[in-house]
Amino acid sequence: MIKTLLGGMSPTLFLRDYWHKRPLLIRNAIPDFNGLLSPREMRHLAGRDDVESRLIQGSGTRWQFGHGPFNAADFKRLPKTEWTLLVQSLNHWLPEADALLSHFNFIPHARLDDLMVSYAVPGGSVGPHFDSYDVFLLQGQGRRRWQISAQTDLSILDDAPLKILRHFKPEDEWVLGPGDMLYLPPHIAHYGVAEDACTTYSIGFRAPTAEELAHGFLMHLQDTVTLEGRYADPDLRLPAHPSEINRAMLAKIEAMIARIKWSKHDIADFAGRYLSEPKPNVFFDAPDVPLTQAAFNKLASKRGVALNPKSRLLFSGKHFFINGEAFQPEMDEFVFLQQLGDQRRLTPPWVAGLRERFYDWYESGWLEVDTP
């Protein structure tokens, strides 16, 4: 972790005093940081159909919103002011972006969403809004003016393509230059406007709703719970009203459903699978010409291995989860897998039992031979 990342503050103090509580402005959080890619490289990424990108134009109450991929003609038609290009999950496509995220390892990987980059021309913005998650806003090239507010009025404009706050009343204001960073907890209203052509890197953290978790868990139970038996009523009596669902029938149904139970292990299994599951638009590419297992073992034993930037490897207790799949490794494999999950790469040597597992992940595109 870079010593200046939190303004000289330790992660422990930051988590205690700021995380999920109040904003923090950090000047020169990453010294000499001027961004990770050029506007031209951003436009190239935004032209790919496997990259999530958005183009936002407007100000005030008039906004336009479009999804990528975009072509050169789309950018040529744009005015000189008041538009923003967003590219999501930059860490999936740029090794330097993945490396940048490693400086935020003081937050559990299970909470990390992705690294988004925005390029804005003068006046470019996505409007005053609020997020339901924590975010670090790191300034790359150029300057952006940020206004923030802890206002409780979070009503939004009707019929707008974006969730723009109807009444934004700024309480604090700063201009951020290269390397400056602003941390915002959930529901702090904010409004960023480009002073000149600039890029901003947003490190966002996922915060699923209670409804999303409940829905996911019910789907998990559907896949994992098996109940024996079938509805039966050998004690059926002549009904007074054939159309009535009577108390006896309701009691039988209640008793059958009450047999659905879960334990702490079930919760941990669900959480591991759910939190390591890639987003629906994430796909893994197997190697075009895969190495043989012998060649893979030989090369990996020299260079080490690294998780594909899209992969998520988490653990809970004795169980590990990768990209939505669960497994329990041998005891002598545990410490190596833990290191791979924490650091996202593993240097040799490791126990022989991991060779086959690593090769399976390599063939699936989940793991790579590390690049020197």
C-alpha positions in Angstrom: 0.0 0.0 0.0 1.2 3.5 -0.9 2.0 5.4 2.3 0.2 8.5 1.1 -2.9 6.7 -0.1 -4.9 7.7 3.0 -3.1 10.9 3.6 -0.6 9.2 6.0 -3.4 7.7 8.0 -3.3 4.0 8.8 -6.0 1.7 7.3 -7.1 0.9 10.9 -7.8 4.5 11.7 -9.4 5.1 8.3 -11.8 2.2 8.8 -12.6 3.3 12.3 -13.1 7.0 11.6 -14.2 7.3 8.0 -15.3 4.1 6.3 -19.0 4.1 5.8 -19.2 7.2 8.0 -17.9 10.5 6.5 -16.1 11.8 3.4 -12.4 12.3 3.3 -10.3 14.5 0.9 -6.8 13.3 0.3 -4.4 15.5 -1.5 -1.6 13.8 -3.5 -2.9 10.3 -2.4 -0.8 8.8 -5.2 2.2 11.1 -6.0 2.9 11.6 -9.8 -0.3 9.7 -10.8 -1.5 11.0 -14.1 -3.9 8.2 -15.1 -3.5 4.8 -16.6 -4.6 5.2 -20.2 -5.1 8.0 -22.8 -8.5 9.2 -24.1 -7.7 7.4 -27.4 -7.1 4.1 -25.6 -10.4 4.7 -23.7 -12.3 5.2 -27.0 -10.7 2.0 -28.3 -12.0 0.0 -25.3 -15.4 1.6 -25.6 -15.5 0.3 -29.2 -15.4 -3.4 -28.0 -18.6 -5.3 -27.6 -17.1 -7.2 -24.6 -16.4 -4.0 -22.7 -19.2 -2.2 -20.8 -19.2 1.5 -21.7 -21.5 4.5 -21.5 -21.7 7.9 -23.0 -23.4 10.8 -21.1 -24.1 14.2 -22.5 -25.9 17.2 -21.0 -26.2 19.4 -17.9 -29.0 20.8 -15.7 -32.2 18.9 -16.4 -31.4 17.9 -20.0 -29.4 14.6 -20.3 -28.7 12.0 -23.0 -27.4 8.5 -22.2 -26.1 5.8 -24.5 -24.6 2.3 -24.1 -21.5 1.1 -26.1 -19.9 -0.2 -28.1 -19.2 3.1 -29.9 -17.5 3.8 -33.2 -15.3 6.6 -34.4 -18.3 8.4 -35.9 -20.1 8.5 -32.5 -17.2 10.5 -31.1 -16.8 12.8 -34.1 -20.4 14.0 -33.7 -19.8 15.1 -30.1 -19.5 18.8 -29.1 -16.4 20.2 -27.5 -18.1 20.5 -24.0 -20.4 18.7 -21.6 -19.9 15.0 -22.3 -18.4 12.1 -20.4 -17.3 8.6 -21.5 -17.4 5.8 -18.9 -15.6 2.5 -19.2 -16.5 -0.1 -16.6 -14.2 -2.9 -15.1 -11.0 -1.4 -16.4 -9.2 -3.9 -14.1 -10.3 -6.7 -16.4 -8.5 -5.3 -19.4 -5.5 -3.3 -18.1 -2.8 -4.9 -15.9 -2.0 -1.5 -14.4 -5.6 -1.1 -13.3 -5.6 -4.4 -11.6 -2.3 -3.4 -9.9 -3.9 -0.1 -8.7 -6.7 -2.1 -7.0 -4.1 -4.0 -5.0 -3.4 -0.8 -3.0 -7.0 -1.1 -1.6 -6.5 -4.5 -0.1 -7.4 -3.1 3.3 -11.0 -3.7 2.2 -12.1 -7.4 1.8 -12.0 -8.6 -1.8 -15.6 -9.8 -1.4 -16.7 -6.1 -1.2 -14.8 -4.9 -4.3 -16.9 -4.2 -7.3 -14.5 -2.8 -10.0 -12.4 0.1 -11.2 -14.3 2.4 -13.5 -12.7 5.2 -15.5 -14.4 8.4 -16.8 -13.1 10.8 -19.4 -14.8 14.2 -19.5 -14.3 17.2 -21.7 -14.8 20.7 -20.1 -18.1 20.8 -18.4 -18.5 17.1 -18.6 -20.4 15.4 -15.8 -22.9 12.7 -14.9 -24.9 15.1 -12.9 -25.5 15.5 -9.1 -26.4 12.1 -7.7 -25.7 9.7 -4.9 -24.5 6.1 -4.7 -25.6 3.3 -2.4 -22.0 2.1 -2.0 -18.6 3.4 -0.8 -16.3 4.8 -3.5 -12.8 6.3 -3.9 -12.6 8.9 -6.6 -9.0 9.2 -7.8 -8.1 12.0 -10.2 -5.9 11.2 -13.2 -5.1 13.8 -15.8 -6.7 17.3 -15.7 -8.9 18.7 -13.0 -12.4 18.1 -11.7 -14.5 20.2 -9.4 -16.4 18.2 -6.8 -19.3 19.4 -4.7 -20.7 17.2 -2.0 -23.7 17.3 0.4 -25.0 15.1 3.3 -28.6 16.2 2.3 -31.5 13.9 3.1 -33.5 15.0 0.1 -32.6 12.4 -2.4 -35.5 12.8 -4.8 -34.6 12.5 -8.4 -35.7 14.1 -11.7 -38.7 12.5 -13.4 -38.2 11.1 -16.9 -34.4 11.6 -16.9 -32.2 8.7 -18.3 -30.0 9.0 -15.2 -30.7 9.3 -11.5 -30.1 13.0 -11.2 -31.0 14.7 -7.9 -33.8 17.1 -8.2 -32.6 19.5 -5.5 -28.8 19.5 -4.9 -27.5 21.8 -2.2 -23.7 21.7 -2.0 -22.0 21.9 1.4 -18.4 21.4 0.5 -16.4 22.0 -2.7 -12.9 21.1 -3.9 -11.0 21.0 -7.2 -9.0 17.8 -7.5 -5.8 17.5 -9.6 -3.7 14.5 -10.6 -3.2 12.1 -7.8 -5.8 13.7 -5.5 -8.5 11.4 -4.1 -11.9 11.8 -2.6 -13.5 9.1 -0.5 -17.3 9.1 -0.2 -19.5 6.8 2.0 -22.9 5.7 0.7 -25.7 8.3 0.2 -23.5 11.3 0.2 -24.7 13.4 -2.7 -22.0 14.5 -5.1 -21.5 16.4 -8.3 -18.3 16.3 -10.3 -17.7 18.6 -13.2 -14.6 18.6 -15.4 -12.7 21.9 -15.3 -10.7 20.8 -18.3 -10.3 17.5 -20.2 -9.8 15.0 -17.4 -10.0 11.4 -16.2 -11.3 10.1 -12.9 -10.8 6.6 -11.6 -13.6 5.3 -9.4 -12.9 2.4 -7.1 -16.3 1.1 -6.1 -17.5 -1.5 -3.6 -20.5 -3.7 -4.0 -23.3 -3.4 -1.5 -26.1 -5.9 -2.4 -29.6 -5.0 -1.1 -31.3 -7.3 1.4 -33.8 -8.2 -1.4 -30.9 -9.2 -3.7 -29.3 -11.4 -1.0 -32.6 -13.0 -0.1 -33.4 -13.7 -3.7 -30.0 -15.2 -4.3 -30.2 -17.3 -1.2 -33.7 -18.6 -2.1 -32.3 -19.6 -5.5 -29.4 -21.3 -3.7 -31.8 -23.3 -1.6 -33.7 -24.3 -4.7 -30.6 -25.8 -6.1 -29.4 -27.5 -2.9 -32.4 -28.5 -0.8 -34.2 -31.7 -1.4 -37.4 -32.5 0.4 -38.9 -36.0 0.3 -42.6 -36.8 0.3 -45.7 -35.5 -1.3 -48.9 -33.9 -0.1 -51.3 -36.5 1.3 -54.6 -36.4 3.2 -55.7 -39.9 4.3 -57.7 -38.3 7.0 -59.8 -36.2 4.6 -63.3 -35.3 5.7 -66.3 -34.3 3.7 -65.9 -30.5 3.0 -68.6 -28.1 3.7 -67.4 -25.9 0.8 -65.4 -27.7 -1.9 -63.9 -24.3 -3.0 -62.4 -23.6 0.5 -58.7 -24.1 1.3 -59.4 -25.2 4.9 -57.3 -25.0 8.0 -56.3 -28.7 7.8 -54.9 -28.2 4.3 -53.0 -25.1 5.3 -51.5 -26.8 8.3 -50.2 -29.6 6.2 -48.6 -27.2 3.7 -47.1 -25.2 6.5 -45.6 -28.3 8.1 -44.1 -29.4 4.7 -42.5 -25.9 4.1 -41.3 -25.8 7.7 -39.0 -28.7 6.8 -36.9 -26.2 4.8 -34.0 -25.4 7.2 -30.5 -24.0 6.8 -27.4 -23.7 8.9 -24.4 -21.4 9.2 -22.6 -23.7 6.8 -25.4 -23.1 4.2 -25.1 -19.4 4.7 -21.3 -19.5 4.3 -21.6 -21.7 1.2 -24.1 -19.3 -0.4 -22.1 -16.2 0.5 -18.9 -17.7 -1.0 -20.6 -18.7 -4.2 -22.6 -15.5 -4.5 -19.8 -13.1 -3.8 -17.3 -14.8 -6.0 -19.8 -15.2 -8.9 -18.6 -13.0 -11.9 -21.1 -10.4 -13.2 -23.4 -11.7 -16.0 -21.5 -9.9 -18.7 -18.1 -11.4 -17.7 -16.9 -14.3 -19.8 -13.6 -16.2 -19.6 -11.6 -17.1 -22.7 -9.6 -20.4 -22.7 -6.1 -20.2 -24.2 -6.1 -20.3 -28.0 -3.4 -22.9 -28.0 -3.2 -24.3 -24.4 0.0 -25.6 -23.0 0.2 -29.3 -22.2 0.0 -30.0 -18.5 3.7 -30.9 -18.4 4.6 -27.6 -20.2 2.3 -25.6 -17.9 3.8 -27.2 -14.8 7.3 -26.4 -16.0 6.6 -22.8 -16.9 4.5 -22.1 -13.8 7.2 -23.6 -11.5 9.6 -20.9 -12.9 7.3 -17.9 -13.1 4.5 -18.5 -10.8 0.8 -18.1 -11.4 -1.7 -15.3 -11.3 -5.5 -15.1 -11.2 -7.1 -13.8 -14.4 -8.2 -10.2 -13.6 -11.8 -11.3 -13.9 -11.5 -14.2 -11.4 -12.6 -14.0 -7.8 -11.0 -16.3 -5.3 -12.5 -16.2 -1.8 -12.5 -18.5 1.2 -14.6 -19.0 4.4 -13.4 -21.5 7.0 -12.0 -24.5 5.2 -13.8 -23.9 2.0 -12.7 -21.9 -1.0 -14.8 -20.3 -3.8 -13.7 -19.3 -7.2 -16.0 -17.8 -9.8 -19.1 -19.2 -8.1 -17.8 -22.7 -7.6 -17.0 -24.2 -4.1 -14.3 -26.7 -3.1 -12.5 -27.9 -0.1 -8.7 -28.2 -0.6 -6.4 -30.6 1.1 -4.9 -29.1 4.3 -1.4 -28.7 2.8 -2.9 -26.7 0.0 -4.7 -24.2 2.2 -1.9 -21.7 2.9 -1.0 -21.5 -0.8 -4.6 -20.9 -2.0 -5.0 -18.3 0.8 -1.9 -16.5 -0.5 -3.2 -16.7 -4.1 -6.6 -15.2 -3.0 -5.0 -12.4 -1.0 -2.2 -11.4 -3.4 -3.9 -12.7 -6.6 -0.6 -14.3 -7.6 1.5 -17.1 -6.2 5.3 -17.6 -6.5 6.7 -21.1 -6.6 7.2 -23.5 -5.0 3.8 -25.0 -3.9 2.6 -28.4 -3.1 2.3 -30.9 -5.9 -1.4 -31.5 -5.3 -2.2 -28.0 -6.7 -0.7 -28.7 -10.1 -3.8 -30.4 -11.5 -6.2 -27.8 -10.0 -4.1 -24.9 -11.4 -4.0 -26.6 -14.8 -7.8 -27.0 -14.8 -8.2 -23.3 -14.0 -5.7 -22.4 -16.7 -7.7 -24.4 -19.3 -10.8 -22.5 -18.2 -9.2 -19.1 -18.5 -9.4 -18.5 -14.7 -5.6 -18.5 -14.1 -2.5 -17.6 -16.0 1.2 -18.2 -15.9 2.5 -15.0 -14.3 4.1 -12.4 -16.5 7.6 -11.4 -15.3 
